Amino acid sequence: MRKSGQLVDWNDDRGFGFIRDAEGERYFVHIKSITRIATRPLIGDQLDFDTGVDAQGRPRAINARIRGANPAPARAVRSRGLPPVANEQRFDPRPWLAVGLLVLLTYDLALGLAPLWLGAGYLGMGVLSFGLYATDKHYARTNQWRISETMLHSIDLGFGIIGGLLAQSRFRHKTAKPGFALFTWCLAGLHALWLGGIAIGRIAPDDLANLLNRFG
């Protein structure tokens, strides 16, 4: 059934929101269900849409069109940023950063400068981070509820950064969001300082435990 309603809630970072129709019922809407337009959706936009339900049986809007919105150019990428071909040709430093961190970690472990638990932490959390990015990418493609960016960053901070960098590059996920990318670079730099500090003897692995105990 074709309905009309107003966009009353919109999370532009995660690309979804809610439409309320004239009867007051709310419909979940994902950016992929909105006809491509030159600008991002805004709260207050009036939309025409078909109705459906998601996997959990909740009402959702599909084939939505924002009234008065200009269509996007044919090669525009809805998520923001460059055309697909240009994105593919851009140099991605993430795998190289991941390799650099792995080299530092291996150096620290091989020379006995870092305990085995540190290597195990990076391995386990790296696998977890890679899996979370892969899952979130799948959720994005299937219009399901997403894993929060705070969760992804927290896992990367807690020794998951190597897996996170590899997953971002492998799945081309979160790479077009400047704010998310900037925070990722900061986390990678923090881990590089940490592992590099251990390598040159300026930082001891126990310093982290002491710091956590101080705030614990």
Phi, psi and chi 1 to 4 in degrees:
 res  aa     phi    psi   chi1   chi2   chi3   chi4
   1 MET       -  132.9  178.4 -175.1  -62.0      -
   2 ARG   -83.3  128.9 -164.5   71.4  174.8  167.1
   3 LYS  -128.2  170.8  -77.7 -178.9  168.3  -74.3
   4 SER  -128.2  150.8  -61.4      -      -      -
   5 GLY  -170.7  179.9      -      -      -      -
   6 GLN  -113.6  139.8 -176.7 -179.3   55.7      -
   7 LEU   -75.0  110.8 -171.2   65.4      -      -
   8 VAL  -105.5  -12.2  -65.0      -      -      -
   9 ASP  -149.9  132.7 -172.4   15.0      -      -
  10 TRP  -149.9  124.2 -178.6 -107.0      -      -
  11 ASN  -105.2   99.4 -173.5  -36.7      -      -
  12 ASP   -69.4  -31.6 -163.7   55.9      -      -
  13 ASP   -63.9  -39.6  -74.1  -22.2      -      -
  14 ARG   -98.5   -7.5  -58.6  176.9   67.4 -177.5
  15 GLY    73.5   35.6      -      -      -      -
  16 PHE  -150.9  166.6   69.3   81.5      -      -
  17 GLY  -169.5 -158.7      -      -      -      -
  18 PHE  -136.8  140.3  -69.3   88.6      -      -
  19 ILE  -108.3  137.6  -57.5  171.2      -      -
  20 ARG  -112.7  126.6 -175.6  169.3   58.4 -151.7
  21 ASP   -86.7 -175.5   65.3    9.7      -      -
  22 ALA   -65.7  -25.5      -      -      -      -
  23 GLU   -85.9   -2.4  -72.2   74.5   35.0      -
  24 GLY    91.1    2.6      -      -      -      -
  25 GLU   -81.4  141.2 -175.3  165.0    4.1      -
  26 ARG  -100.3  139.5  -71.7  163.2   60.7   92.5
  27 TYR  -124.9  127.1  -65.1   84.0      -      -
  28 PHE   -67.1  137.9  173.1   82.5      -      -
  29 VAL  -137.5  133.0   60.7      -      -      -
  30 HIS  -104.5  151.9 -168.2  -86.6      -      -
  31 ILE   -55.5  -31.8 -173.4   67.2      -      -
  32 LYS   -71.5  -15.6  -68.8 -176.3  178.1  179.8
  33 SER   -92.3   -0.1  -62.3      -      -      -
  34 ILE  -103.8  132.5  -60.1  176.1      -      -
  35 THR   -54.3  135.3  -58.0      -      -      -
  36 ARG   -56.7  131.6  -67.8 -164.9  -56.2  174.9
  37 ILE  -131.3  164.8   56.9  174.8      -      -
  38 ALA   -74.7  -21.5      -      -      -      -
  39 THR  -123.8  166.3   58.3      -      -      -
  40 ARG   -77.5  153.1  -58.3  -73.0  -70.5 -178.1
  41 PRO   -61.1  149.9  -22.4   33.7      -      -
  42 LEU  -131.2  147.1  -62.9  171.3      -      -
  43 ILE   -58.7  132.6  -67.7  177.2      -      -
  44 GLY   104.3  -14.7      -      -      -      -
  45 ASP   -61.4  142.2  -76.8  -16.3      -      -
  46 GLN   -96.1  131.4  -61.7  -67.2  -35.8      -
  47 LEU  -127.6  149.4  -63.1   92.4      -      -
  48 ASP  -108.1  137.9  -60.8  -48.5      -      -
  49 PHE  -156.5  158.5   58.9   95.1      -      -
  50 ASP   -93.3  157.1  -65.3  -37.7      -      -
  51 THR  -106.6  151.9   60.9      -      -      -
  52 GLY  -160.4 -169.6      -      -      -      -
  53 VAL  -133.2  152.2  -66.4      -      -      -
  54 ASP   -89.0 -171.5   61.6   14.0      -      -
  55 ALA   -63.1  -25.1      -      -      -      -
  56 GLN   -93.5    6.1  -72.1   73.8   41.2      -
  57 GLY    82.3   11.6      -      -      -      -
  58 ARG   -86.1  145.2  -63.2  170.3  -62.2 -169.4
  59 PRO   -65.3  139.2   23.0  -32.5      -      -
  60 ARG  -142.5  157.4   57.3  171.3  -64.5 -173.2
  61 ALA   -99.0  136.9      -      -      -      -
  62 ILE  -131.5  159.6   56.0  177.8      -      -
  63 ASN    51.3   43.6  -58.7  -36.4      -      -
  64 ALA   -81.4  145.4      -      -      -      -
  65 ARG  -134.4  128.0 -178.1 -178.5   63.0   83.6
  66 ILE   -82.6  126.4  -61.2  177.3      -      -
  67 ARG   -65.8  132.6  -64.9 -179.7 -174.3  175.5
  68 GLY    78.2    2.2      -      -      -      -
  69 ALA   -83.3  141.4      -      -      -      -
  70 ASN   -80.1  137.2  -64.1  -38.1      -      -
  71 PRO   -65.9  148.7   24.5  -33.8      -      -
  72 ALA   -74.2  152.3      -      -      -      -
  73 PRO   -57.5  154.5  -23.0   32.5      -      -
  74 ALA   -58.1  -34.8      -      -      -      -
  75 ARG   -98.0    5.2  -71.8  174.1   58.2   83.3
  76 ALA   -72.1  148.2      -      -      -      -
  77 VAL   -98.4  123.5  178.6      -      -      -
  78 ARG   -62.9  -34.8 -170.9 -173.7  -39.1  176.0
  79 SER   -67.3  -22.0   59.8      -      -      -
  80 ARG   119.8  145.3   32.4 -174.9  164.8  -66.6
  81 GLY   109.5 -148.8      -      -      -      -
  82 LEU   -86.0  160.1  -57.8  172.0      -      -
  83 PRO   -60.2  156.5  -21.9   31.8      -      -
  84 PRO   -54.7  -43.5  -25.3   32.4      -      -
  85 VAL   -62.3  -42.6  173.4      -      -      -
  86 ALA   -63.4  -38.9      -      -      -      -
  87 ASN   -62.7  -39.1  -90.1  -32.4      -      -
  88 GLU   -66.5  -28.6  -68.1  173.0    1.8      -
  89 GLN   -88.8   -9.1  -65.3  175.2  -12.9      -
  90 ARG   -73.3  141.8  -65.0 -178.1   64.6 -166.9
  91 PHE   -71.3  130.8  171.0   72.2      -      -
  92 ASP  -111.4  112.1 -175.2    5.0      -      -
  93 PRO   -79.5   -7.0   30.2  -34.7      -      -
  94 ARG   -58.7  -47.0  -69.2  171.0  179.6   80.9
  95 PRO   -61.0  -35.9  -22.0   33.4      -      -
  96 TRP   -70.3  -35.9  -61.2  102.8      -      -
  97 LEU   -64.8  -41.9  -75.6  172.1      -      -
  98 ALA   -62.0  -42.9      -      -      -      -
  99 VAL   -63.5  -41.6  169.5      -      -      -
 100 GLY   -60.8  -44.1      -      -      -      -
 101 LEU   -65.6  -38.2  -68.9  173.3      -      -
 102 LEU   -65.2  -38.7 -175.6   58.4      -      -
 103 VAL   -63.0  -45.3  168.1      -      -      -
 104 LEU   -60.9  -43.7  -77.3  172.6      -      -
 105 LEU   -63.1  -45.2  176.4   60.8      -      -
 106 THR   -61.8  -41.2  -57.5      -      -      -
 107 TYR   -60.2  -47.1  178.7   87.8      -      -
 108 ASP   -61.6  -41.6  -67.2  -16.6      -      -
 109 LEU   -71.6  -41.6  -68.0  172.2      -      -
 110 ALA   -63.9  -35.9      -      -      -      -
 111 LEU   -89.9    3.4  -65.1 -174.6      -      -
 112 GLY    73.6   18.4      -      -      -      -
 113 LEU   -81.1  -21.0  -58.6  172.5      -      -
 114 ALA  -127.1  145.0      -      -      -      -
 115 PRO   -74.2  161.2   27.6  -34.7      -      -
 116 LEU   -63.7  -29.5  -69.2  179.5      -      -
 117 TRP   -63.0  -27.7   65.4 -101.3      -      -
 118 LEU   -68.9  -43.8 -173.5   62.9      -      -
 119 GLY   -62.9  -40.9      -      -      -      -
 120 ALA   -64.0  -36.6      -      -      -      -
 121 GLY   -64.5  -45.8      -      -      -      -
 122 TYR   -63.9  -38.6  -88.5  100.1      -      -
 123 LEU   -66.0  -52.9  175.1   61.3      -      -
 124 GLY   -63.6  -47.1      -      -      -      -
 125 MET   -70.6  -30.2  -64.5  -60.5  -72.8      -
 126 GLY   -64.9  -43.2      -      -      -      -
 127 VAL   -63.0  -42.6  170.6      -      -      -
 128 LEU   -61.8  -44.8  175.5   60.0      -      -
 129 SER   -62.6  -44.7 -178.9      -      -      -
 130 PHE   -58.1  -43.8 -168.0   94.2      -      -
 131 GLY   -65.3  -38.1      -      -      -      -
 132 LEU   -67.0  -41.5  -72.5  175.7      -      -
 133 TYR   -63.3  -42.3  -82.3   97.7      -      -
 134 ALA   -62.2  -42.1      -      -      -      -
 135 THR   -65.5  -43.4  -59.1      -      -      -
 136 ASP   -64.9  -36.4 -168.7   52.4      -      -
 137 LYS   -63.3  -41.4 -177.2   68.7  172.9 -175.7
 138 HIS   -63.5  -42.7  171.4   71.2      -      -
 139 TYR   -61.8  -38.7  -74.4  170.0      -      -
 140 ALA   -63.7  -39.2      -      -      -      -
 141 ARG   -74.1  -26.5  -72.5  174.0  172.3  170.6
 142 THR  -105.8   12.6   55.1      -      -      -
 143 ASN    58.3   42.0  -61.7  -24.4      -      -
 144 GLN  -104.8  170.1  -60.8 -175.0   57.9      -
 145 TRP   -63.6  137.0  -66.0   97.9      -      -
 146 ARG   -94.9  158.7  -55.4  -76.8  -60.4  -78.3
 147 ILE   -77.1  133.0  -62.3  172.0      -      -
 148 SER   -67.3  149.3   71.9      -      -      -
 149 GLU   -65.2  -31.8  -66.5 -176.4   -7.0      -
 150 THR   -61.1  -41.2  -60.1      -      -      -
 151 MET   -64.0  -44.9  171.6   65.6   74.5      -
 152 LEU   -62.1  -44.7  -65.6  174.5      -      -
 153 HIS   -66.3  -37.2  -78.5  -42.7      -      -
 154 SER   -64.9  -41.5  -63.0      -      -      -
 155 ILE   -65.3  -40.7  -63.4  -61.1      -      -
 156 ASP   -64.9  -37.9  -73.7  -12.2      -      -
 157 LEU   -64.3  -41.5  174.2   62.4      -      -
 158 GLY   -83.9   55.4      -      -      -      -
 159 PHE    76.6    5.0  -57.7  140.5      -      -
 160 GLY   -94.9    8.0      -      -      -      -
 161 ILE   -62.6  -37.0 -173.5   64.3      -      -
 162 ILE   -64.0  -47.7  -64.6  176.2      -      -
 163 GLY   -64.2  -36.4      -      -      -      -
 164 GLY   -64.4  -44.1      -      -      -      -
 165 LEU   -62.9  -43.7  -71.1  168.4      -      -
 166 LEU   -64.9  -39.7  -67.8  174.8      -      -
 167 ALA   -68.1  -42.0      -      -      -      -
 168 GLN   -58.3  -41.3  -71.6 -179.7   34.3      -
 169 SER   -72.5  -44.0  178.9      -      -      -
 170 ARG   -63.9  -43.5  171.1   62.9  178.4   82.3
 171 PHE   -99.0    1.1  -57.2  112.0      -      -
 172 ARG    50.2   48.6  -57.3  -58.3  -60.3  168.0
 173 HIS  -112.0  129.1 -167.1   44.3      -      -
 174 LYS    68.0   11.0  -57.6  -69.6 -173.6 -179.0
 175 THR   -81.6  -17.5   58.0      -      -      -
 176 ALA   -97.2    5.0      -      -      -      -
 177 LYS  -102.5  107.2  -58.8 -175.2   66.7  175.3
 178 PRO   -55.4  -43.8  -24.4   34.4      -      -
 179 GLY   -63.9  -43.9      -      -      -      -
 180 PHE   -66.0  -42.7 -168.7   93.2      -      -
 181 ALA   -63.1  -42.0      -      -      -      -
 182 LEU   -60.9  -43.4  177.0   60.8      -      -
 183 PHE   -66.1  -35.5 -156.7   86.0      -      -
 184 THR   -63.6  -42.9  -64.1      -      -      -
 185 TRP   -60.7  -39.7  -55.4  142.6      -      -
 186 CYS   -63.6  -42.3  -68.7      -      -      -
 187 LEU   -64.7  -42.1  -70.2  177.5      -      -
 188 ALA   -62.8  -41.6      -      -      -      -
 189 GLY   -63.6  -38.7      -      -      -      -
 190 LEU   -63.1  -44.1 -177.9   63.2      -      -
 191 HIS   -67.3  -35.8  -78.4  -84.2      -      -
 192 ALA   -64.0  -42.1      -      -      -      -
 193 LEU   -64.2  -40.6  -70.2  173.6      -      -
 194 TRP   -63.6  -51.8  157.8 -104.9      -      -
 195 LEU   -70.7  -36.8  -66.3  173.5      -      -
 196 GLY   -67.2  -37.2      -      -      -      -
 197 GLY   -63.8  -37.5      -      -      -      -
 198 ILE   -65.6  -40.4  -66.4  175.4      -      -
 199 ALA   -63.1  -35.2      -      -      -      -
 200 ILE   -98.6    5.7   63.3  176.0      -      -
 201 GLY    80.9   12.2      -      -      -      -
 202 ARG   -88.1  -18.5  -61.5  -61.9  -62.5  -88.2
 203 ILE  -130.3  138.2  -62.4  176.0      -      -
 204 ALA  -105.2  140.0      -      -      -      -
 205 PRO   -54.3  -32.0  -26.0   35.1      -      -
 206 ASP   -67.5  -17.1  -69.8  -20.3      -      -
 207 ASP   -60.7  -34.2  -69.7  -17.8      -      -
 208 LEU   -65.9  -45.2  176.9   60.5      -      -
 209 ALA   -62.6  -40.1      -      -      -      -
 210 ASN   -65.1  -37.8  -66.6  -25.7      -      -
 211 LEU   -66.4  -42.6 -179.3   63.0      -      -
 212 LEU   -64.8  -39.0  -65.7  177.1      -      -
 213 ASN   -65.7  -31.9  -70.9  -27.1      -      -
 214 ARG   -66.5  -36.0 -178.4  177.0  -59.3  178.1
 215 PHE   -94.7   -4.5  -70.1   96.1      -      -
 216 GLY   -80.2      -      -      -      -      -
